[in-house]
Amino acid sequence: MKNLNCEQTTEAQSPTLGAMLNQGSEAFATRLEEGRSFSWITRAPGVLLTARHSAEDAANGRRATLSLDFSGHLGPSCARLTRGLTTRYLAIEARGLKERAETEARSQASMIGSAGASR
């Protein structure tokens, strides 16, 4: 069986492809490294979808990597058929993650600045 990957990296939410692929089914968390990464899976007949989200230090902050892996007998076909949608969803999710991270960083900087000014 051949596995196909789609990956989006951002220096930083949408409906999940897994939910579309497997309506009425559940996604299961398979791994969690707090503050660093998590993975989840969902299944459809002939397809196993594995999603990985990770964050690592980068020269100018943090870098998030979002990836999807389609495996199983129908995984490669499903990946090809949904490539455009998958790419769009990963980009939307990456933008949302980046915006949230930047908003939280600004908020923390503002609180630190306010605390320093009140001394």
C-alpha positions in Angstrom: 0.0 0.0 0.0 1.2 3.5 -0.9 0.7 6.4 1.5 0.3 9.9 0.2 1.0 13.0 2.3 -0.2 16.5 2.1 1.6 19.0 4.3 1.3 22.7 5.1 3.9 24.6 7.1 3.3 28.0 8.5 5.3 30.4 10.8 2.3 30.1 13.3 -9.8 26.2 11.9 -11.8 24.8 9.6 -14.1 21.9 9.1 -11.8 18.9 9.1 -11.3 16.7 6.0 -11.7 13.8 8.3 -15.2 14.9 9.2 -16.1 15.3 5.6 -14.6 11.9 4.7 -16.2 10.1 7.5 -19.4 11.9 8.4 -20.9 10.5 11.5 -17.7 8.9 12.6 -15.2 10.0 15.2 -11.6 11.1 15.2 -9.4 9.6 17.8 -6.4 11.3 19.3 -3.4 8.9 19.1 -0.5 11.0 20.4 -0.1 14.2 22.5 3.2 15.9 23.4 1.9 19.0 25.3 3.1 22.2 23.7 4.8 20.3 20.9 2.5 18.1 18.8 -0.6 15.9 18.6 -1.9 13.4 16.1 -5.4 12.0 15.4 -6.9 9.4 13.1 -10.2 8.7 11.5 -11.4 5.9 9.3 -13.7 5.4 6.4 -14.1 2.1 4.5 -10.7 1.5 2.8 -9.1 4.7 4.1 -7.2 5.6 7.3 -6.6 9.3 7.6 -3.8 10.3 10.0 -3.4 14.0 10.9 -0.3 15.4 12.6 0.2 18.9 14.0 3.5 20.0 15.5 5.3 23.1 16.6 9.0 23.7 16.9 11.4 26.5 17.6 12.4 28.5 14.5 14.9 31.4 14.1 12.1 34.0 14.4 9.7 32.3 16.8 7.9 29.0 16.3 7.0 27.0 13.2 3.8 24.9 13.0 3.6 21.9 10.6 0.2 20.4 9.7 0.1 17.2 7.8 -2.4 14.6 6.6 -1.5 11.0 5.6 -4.0 8.9 3.6 -3.4 5.2 3.8 -5.3 2.0 3.2 -6.6 0.4 0.0 -8.5 3.5 -1.1 -6.1 6.1 0.6 -4.1 7.0 -2.5 -7.3 7.5 -4.6 -9.0 9.5 -1.9 -5.9 11.7 -1.5 -5.8 12.4 -5.2 -9.6 13.1 -5.4 -9.5 15.5 -2.4 -6.0 17.1 -3.0 -7.4 20.5 -3.8 -9.8 20.5 -0.8 -7.1 19.1 1.5 -4.7 21.8 0.5 -7.3 24.6 1.0 -8.3 23.2 4.4 -4.7 22.9 5.6 -4.0 26.5 4.5 -7.2 27.7 6.3 -6.2 25.9 9.4 -2.6 27.1 9.3 -3.7 30.7 8.8 -6.1 30.4 11.8 -3.4 28.9 13.9 -1.0 31.7 13.0 -3.5 34.4 13.7 -4.4 32.9 17.1 -0.7 32.6 18.0 0.0 36.1 17.0 -3.0 37.5 18.8 -2.0 35.6 22.0 1.6 36.9 21.7 0.4 40.5 21.3 -1.9 40.1 24.3 0.9 38.7 26.5 3.3 41.5 25.4 0.6 44.0 26.2 0.0 42.5 29.7 3.8 42.5 30.3 4.0 46.1 29.1 1.1 47.2 31.3 2.6 45.5 34.4 5.9 47.2 33.8 4.3 50.6 33.3 2.4 50.4 36.6 5.5 50.0 38.7 
